[in-house]
Every structure is written in structure tokens, then in C-alpha cells.
Amino acid sequence: MITSKQRAYLRGMANSIEPIFQIGKGGITDAIINQLSNALEARELIKVHVLENAYLDVKQACNETASRLGAEPVQAIGSKFVLYRESKDKKKIELPKK
């Protein structure tokens, strides 16, 4: 569980990154979950775009993917959301102390 200060720090970092995945009308499939998991392991912080033709609300998509990945939802705004999960091997982001 991350604190609000850590979440704010991650939101600031997420401003400069582009979405690397899109969720469309197919919804959240196992293949997308596997790709997101690999991306989180490599990058720790990712941004995902939910397309208009997806049958999911952005916050629903954020919460569902976060729970399936064991990740922390950082932000869900507009049609995008940001997830964070600490990498096991390639730790890059140093969060502020609790």
C-alpha cells in the first residue's frame, strides 16, 4: 500500500510518459494482463489508454487490472489510468519514505 505522498510523486512521474497499452472492445483479457505484468516488471510505472469503444469505465478498468496484477492504482483520469508495481529484479523508482 502506498501513501498519498508516494502516489503524488508517482503521478508527477506519470505526466511525462505516454500510454503503452490500449484496452478496446475486447476488454481486459489474459493476454493483456500478461503483457501489462511484463511491462510493470520492466518499467514499474505504466500508463494505459481505455478506448471509447471499450465497454468499461476507466476507473473500473483501472481497479480490475490493478487487482489482477497485484499493482497499485495511481491515477485514473479522462480515458487513461496509471499503475505502479515494484519490480522484483529491476528496481528503478525510489519512492519517498513513508
C-alpha positions, -999 to 999 in steps of 0.1 A, spaced: 0 0 0 14 34 -10 8 66 8 -8 97 -7 27 114 -8 41 85 -27 10 85 -50 15 122 -57 52 115 -65 42 88 -90 15 110 -106 42 136 -112 64 110 -129 35 97 -150 28 131 -165 58 127 -189 51 91 -200 29 80 -229 4 52 -228 20 20 -239 -12 -2 -239 -48 3 -251 -79 -15 -239 -105 -18 -265 -138 -35 -270 -123 -69 -262 -119 -57 -226 -93 -70 -202 -81 -104 -214 -55 -127 -200 -32 -117 -229 -34 -81 -219 -28 -89 -182 3 -109 -192 17 -80 -213 9 -55 -186 26 -77 -160 58 -79 -182 57 -41 -187 53 -35 -150 83 -57 -142 104 -38 -167 92 -2 -161 74 -3 -127 51 26 -138 29 24 -169 0 43 -184 -29 26 -202 -54 42 -225 -90 29 -225 -106 34 -259 -141 48 -263 -155 15 -278 -145 -4 -247 -174 -14 -225 -156 -4 -194 -154 27 -173 -118 39 -168 -120 35 -130 -134 0 -134 -107 -9 -158 -80 5 -135 -93 -13 -104 -97 -46 -122 -63 -46 -138 -47 -35 -106 -63 -63 -86 -54 -89 -112 -18 -77 -114 -12 -71 -77 -4 -35 -86 -12 -1 -71 -37 22 -90 -20 56 -91 -44 77 -111 -75 73 -133 -83 104 -153 -101 110 -186 -95 79 -207 -62 69 -192 -50 53 -160 -16 47 -143 -4 16 -125 26 10 -103 42 -22 -91 76 -25 -76 99 -47 -98 115 -78 -83 147 -76 -102 150 -42 -120 140 -17 -93 143 18 -109 119 40 -89 128 51 -54 96 62 -36 97 88 -8 98 74 27 65 67 44 
